[in-house]
Every structure is written in C-alpha cells, then in structure tokens.
Amino acid sequence: MATILLLTAIFVVAAAYIFHEIVVKGKSCTSKVQLHGKTLIVTGSNTGIGKTTAIDLAKRGARVILACRSKQRGEAALEDIKKVTGSNQVVFMQLNLGSLASIRSFVEAFLKSEPRLDILINNAGIYMQGQTDDGLGMMFGVNHIGHFLLTNLLLERLKECGPSRIINVSSVAHHFGKIDFDCLNTTKSLGQGTTFMEVLQVYSNSKLCNVLFTHELAKRLQGTNVTCYSLHPGAINSELARNTSSFAQWFLLPVTTFFFKNTIQGSQTSLHCALQEGIEHLSGRYFSNCTVKEVSDKAKDDATAKKLWELSERLCGLV
Ligand SMILES: NC(=O)c1ccc[n+]([C@@H]2O[C@H](COP(=O)([O-])OP(=O)(O)OC[C@H]3O[C@@H](n4cnc5c(N)ncnc54)[C@H](OP(=O)(O)O)[C@@H]3O)[C@@H](O)[C@H]2O)c1
C-alpha cells in the first residue's frame, strides 16, 4: 500500500512538472540585444513581471527607470535589482498612475533629468474596485487612462530617440471586454463593479482599452521611428490578485502554484516585444507567448479605437 501511494505521489509530481515545463512555461525571449546607452521606463516594476522585466533589461546594460507608486516598495525593489544585476544604472522615480497630477509631475521630472527614452513599458496593472484621485474607475483609470496620458506626454522624447518602442501589457481577458461609451461619458468609470463577475468584467474592459489604444497609436505613429505592441503575458503567479478575498486567493492557490507561470516566465513576451529585432512591421499588433496573435474584430475596430482615443484625450485633459 505504502509503495502504491509513493509511486502515485511521484507520478503526480512528475506529471505536474512535465506539464509545467511543456505547457505552462511557454516560449522565452531569444533576443541577445544589449542596451548600453539606452534608457527604458518600466511602470509597476517593484514587483511581479515588471520587476523581472526590469532585472533582465538592467542585465543588458540599460538605464532602467522604475516608475512605481510606492516610495517604500519602489526603493526596496531598487536595492534588490541593483544587488541582483550589479547595475548602478537603475533609478526609482515615483509615479502613481491613478493620479493625473502625479503622471504630469513624473514626466516633468523625467524629461528634466533624462536626455533619452528608448523603450516605454506600460506594465503596471491593478485588479481592484474603487476610484482614482480624479474620480475615474480605478481599473479604467490606472490600467488605461494613466498609461494613455503617460505615453502621450513622453511621445516627443520617444520620437527624438527613435527607433524606439512602446509596450502595452494587456491580457487575454481583453477578449471578454466591452467599451460602454455611454457609461464612460456619464460616469467616467467604465463601471466599477460590485460582484466578482462585474469586477472581472471591468478589468477585462480596461485590458480591451490597452489593445485598442495600441491599435490606434500605431496608426498615429506611422511615418515616425516609434512602434508599439500590446501583449498577454500569460497567467502568472504574481501579486495581481492581492486585493481579492482571502477565500478566492486560498481557493486559487493550487491552481496558481502548479498551472501559472512564475514572474520570469511571465516577463518573456514583454521582453520579446521590447527587444526582438525585425518586428517593426508588426506595430500595433497583439502578442502572446512571444508570438504575434490575431485579435477579434472588436479589438481592432478602427472606429471604436478612434472614439476611445478622443474620449481618453478629454478625460485626461489633453484637449
Ligand atoms: N498576473 C497575471 O496572471 C496577468 C495576466 C494577464 C495580464 N497581466 C497584466 O500584467 C501586468 C503586470 O501584472 P502582475 O501580474 O505583475 O501584477 P502585480 O504583481 O500586482 O504588479 C502590478 C504592478 O503594478 C503597480 N501598480 C498598481 N497600481 C498602480 C498605480 N496606480 N500606479 C503605479 N503602479 C501601479 C503595482 O504597484 P504596487 O505594488 O505599489 O501596488 C505593481 O508594481 C498588469 O498590467 C496585468 O494586468 C497579468
């Protein structure tokens, strides 16, 4: 009996390991590009895939700006990243994407202190109800509007430093997203959600905004030396679900442990989009598992993307 139990346990662990290596882990970024003399911004880089992305970029010699909302968490990550990479070219700068004023003051400080910007990685994301400082729905405000304003304010510098890239970290959840312009025009929130399903819907909506933003941005960048990409990083064992109930976290633990990527694996598609040579003709497209993927019609609808752009400009005071 004991032998059967032992053999079963070995079989289950081996099967989980093989499944993880073959199915979960996914492809890796194979670019050997070095980044000495290049400057990059990674938003939300104090934890999760933002941090592992920043570590990889710093190891390649880049000057990496950790754009994080918490001074304490940002500075702790800065120390970790310096230790792991041995780089003295990593800098923390405070950026709260849930505050239009914070975004503007981040950009002002960045443009004053840094002469270059080669790659902007809009990675930060939140899965939480509530409102931003400006009264926008938290997920719409941080995941979309915050990055929309940040990108627009940094565009001139990116153009001056071309060839340069903008990477928008979206999610496969964008497939379930909807853009309710009536709701946005009246409440600015794209809904906030109260039930589990509503909150998931609002998150998915914000991730659809990331894909549509990238689609429209690529059009507006035609004729410049700047390209942009959106992506799904995979299902990752990160801190993203930290604001969900402890029951949900406990319930999901076995799934996230065995079936989700770790954060190094989860950063590979961001790195691919940021570094892979020869993908410039794919500007505006969506990637998953280091591969360009088709999106549904609603995620590349020209009229919706343009309307979302114009609404976003109004909501963040660009027009
Ligand atoms: N995890 C997944 O399975 C998964 C799947 C698909 C897509 N994604 C996307 O991948 C990206 C990274 O997520 P992750 O899994 O690495 O999550 P994570 O571990 O929770 O990291 C998210 C990062 O975003 C930052 N952030 C949140 N709100 C912010 C704000 N207002 N201003 C500035 N930074 C803010 C967080 O800062 P604090 O630490 O201060 O909160 C943190 O550094 C997100 O865009 C997410 O939507 C994740």
The ligand as an ORCA input file, in Angstrom:
! r2SCAN-3c Opt
* xyz 0 1
  N      -0.814     38.074    -13.276
  C      -1.455     37.632    -14.350
  O      -1.856     36.466    -14.434
  C      -1.679     38.571    -15.526
  C      -2.351     38.064    -16.651
  C      -2.573     38.910    -17.735
  C      -2.115     40.224    -17.687
  N      -1.484     40.697    -16.578
  C      -1.027     42.100    -16.584
  O       0.360     42.134    -16.323
  C       0.705     43.394    -15.743
  C       1.593     43.171    -14.520
  O       0.843     42.479    -13.545
  P       1.483     41.495    -12.468
  O       0.831     40.186    -12.648
  O       2.947     41.591    -12.437
  O       0.803     42.151    -11.153
  P       1.424     42.667     -9.766
  O       2.408     41.702     -9.227
  O       0.239     43.011     -8.933
  O       2.191     44.013    -10.189
  C       1.455     45.122    -10.610
  C       2.328     46.366    -10.514
  O       1.513     47.498    -10.896
  C       1.682     48.500     -9.918
  N       0.574     49.444     -9.823
  C      -0.703     49.195     -9.462
  N      -1.381     50.341     -9.410
  C      -0.529     51.339     -9.738
  C      -0.638     52.740     -9.832
  N      -1.762     53.383     -9.532
  N       0.452     53.449    -10.214
  C       1.621     52.831    -10.483
  N       1.788     51.500    -10.390
  C       0.723     50.762    -10.011
  C       1.857     47.748     -8.615
  O       2.402     48.622     -7.618
  P       2.122     48.317     -6.040
  O       2.973     47.156     -5.686
  O       2.503     49.589     -5.356
  O       0.666     48.012     -5.929
  C       2.807     46.665     -9.075
  O       4.118     47.166     -9.133
  C      -0.622     44.093    -15.429
  O      -0.885     45.054    -16.430
  C      -1.637     42.968    -15.501
  O      -2.925     43.447    -15.863
  C      -1.240     39.897    -15.504
*
